[in-house]
Amino acid sequence: EEESDELVKKFDVNGDGIDDFATSALFWDGVAGVDVGRVVIFVGAATPATTPFWEVEGSVAGEPIGDQISSQGDLNCDGRLDLAIAAAYDNGGDGTVRVYLNSTTGLPTTASTIFSGAVGSAENFGSGVIMANINNDFDGQNPCDDLIISGPSYDLPTTNQGRLHVYLGSTTGLGAPQFLSSGSNNSNMGISLAKAED
């Protein structure tokens, strides 16, 4: 079992006011084979835990999960931070993103929703993943954060123009994607994503 190419994101998964963190190991060898990837969460405490509080691993050899992790958003406006995990090389490079909605019973190990890049596009959907309340909507005191996912290798109508998939959050879940594109040849829009703090 080899763990490398790690990515770390902090968030409070159990709502105790102490930062926890998620980390990925892209080259984890799991039940499904070599390089399936793995994401684990360690909870914070006065004496931090040394064993994972939560974990998932990929299901396809050579198409690892954990390229990107996003955890700083509440996608269904319930006051709890949710988790999105990307596998940008899944399905032959089309890419997938798994969304795990937190709840009173904790973070599930089965994805609440799985979004995918266009079939046969090899757009590397999930190369960038962020959560942000881009339309400034709230349910009471809770923000309804949105999910933005990039596919920088998307081709149509021009080669590698790239695009963003925008899913608006709500109390009933994430809406259908809206698409943003540069329309410029080989621009690879979305090769990286970052949330700009207001």
N, C-alpha and C positions, 0 to 999 in steps of 0.2 A: 504494500500500500504506500503510494508515494504522494506526498502533499507538497505542492509548490504552486507558484503563480497565485498567491493568496491575495484576496481582496477583503478588506475589513470595513464594516459600517456599524456605527453605534445607534442604538435606539432603546427605548424602555418597553420591552416586550410584555412584562408582567405588571406594569402599572404601579410599581412601588416607589417611583420617583428617583430610582438609581439607574444610571445608564447601563444598559446591557450591550452586547455587540455580536454581530453576525460576521462570519468569515467563510470564504469559499476555498476549496482545494480542487482546482480544475483537473488535476491529473490523478485524482483518487480512483483506485481500482475497487469496484464494488461487486455486488451480487450479479449485475448484468454484464460485467466484463471489465476490460481495461479502459481507463480514462473516461469514466462516466461522470466524474465530478461529484462534489459533496458540499453542502452548506450546513454549518452548525451555528448554534447560538449559545453563548455563555452569559449567564446572568451576573450582574454586579452585586456586590455585598461588601461588608467590612472585610471579610476574608473571601475574595472571589473564588468561585467554583473552578475546579480543574477538569470537570467532566461536563460535556454538553448538556444543556437544558432541553435542547430541541435539535433535530437533525433530519435532513432529507438527502437522498443521493439520486443521481441520474439513472435512467433506465435503458440507455442506448450506448454501447461501447463506442468510444471515439467521438461522441457528440456531448461533451461535458456541460453540466449545468454550473452556473456561478460566474459566468463572464462578467456580469454586472449584478449588483444588489442595490435595491432602493428600499429604504425603510423609514424615511422621514415624512410620512404622509398618512392621512386618514381618508381612505377612498370611499367609505360608505357613511361618513359623518357621525360615527357613534362614539367618538372621543378616544378611540384606541388606534394606535399606530399599526399599519399593515405592512406587509412584506411582498416585494416583487423580486423574482429571481430569473435572470436571463440565461438562455442557452443559444447564443447567436449562430452556432454552427449546427444546430439541430436540423433534422429533415434535409440533409444535404446542403446546408447553408441558408435555407429559407429562414430558419430561426424561430424560437418560441420564447414566450415569457410566461412564467407561472405566477399567479397572484394568490397570496394567502391572506384572507381577511381575519384579523384578530377578533376575539369575542370574549364574553364573560367566562367561557370555558377554556380560554387559551387559544394559542395559535395552532391551527390544524396542520397535520403533516400531509394531508391531501389537498392539492391546490383547489381553491374556490373557483378559479377560472384559469384557462390556458389560452393565451392569444398566440396567433401564428402569423408569420410573414406569408406573403402571397405564394401559392404553390408553384414551384419551379422557378421562382424569382432569384434564389440565392442572394437575397438582399441583406443577409446578416441582421435580420430583425432582432433587436435586443442588444446591439452594440452600444447603445446608450439608453439608460432608463432613469427617469427622475419622476418625483411626485411634487406637485406645486398647485396651489389654488389659483390657477391662471384666470378664472372668471369671477373670483372674489365672492363666491356664494357660501352660505352658512346654513346649518340647521340648528337654530338656537345659538348656543355658544360654540358649537363645533364646526370647524371649517370642513367643507366638502372638497378635499384635494382631488386633483386630476392626475392622470397617468400619461406621461409622454414617452414614447418609445421610438428609437430611430432605426431605420433600415438604410444605411449609407451606401449599400451596393445596389440599390434599386435602379433599374434601367429605363423604364418607360417614361416618357418617349425617347429620352436620350441615354447614352451609356453612363452608368454609375452616377446619375444625377443625385440619387439619394432622396429620402423623404422622411418625414416625421408622422407618426400615428398618434393622434391625440384622443384620449378617452376621458370624457368628463365624468367626474364622480358625483354621486347622489345617494340618498338614503336607500334607493332601490338597486344600487350597484352602478357599475361603469356602463356608459352609453356606447353606442356604435362609434367606430373610429372616424375622425375627421383627418384629412391628409393635408400636409404642408410640404411643398417641394420647391427646390430652387429652379428647376427647369433647365439647368445649365449642364452641359456635357462634362463628365468626369469631375464634378464638384464634390461628390461624396457628402452631401448635406447630412448632418447628424453623426459624423465620425466621432464626435464627442458632444456630451450634453452636460450642462451645469445649471443649477438653480441660482438665479440672481436674487439675493436678499433685498427686500424693499426697505 
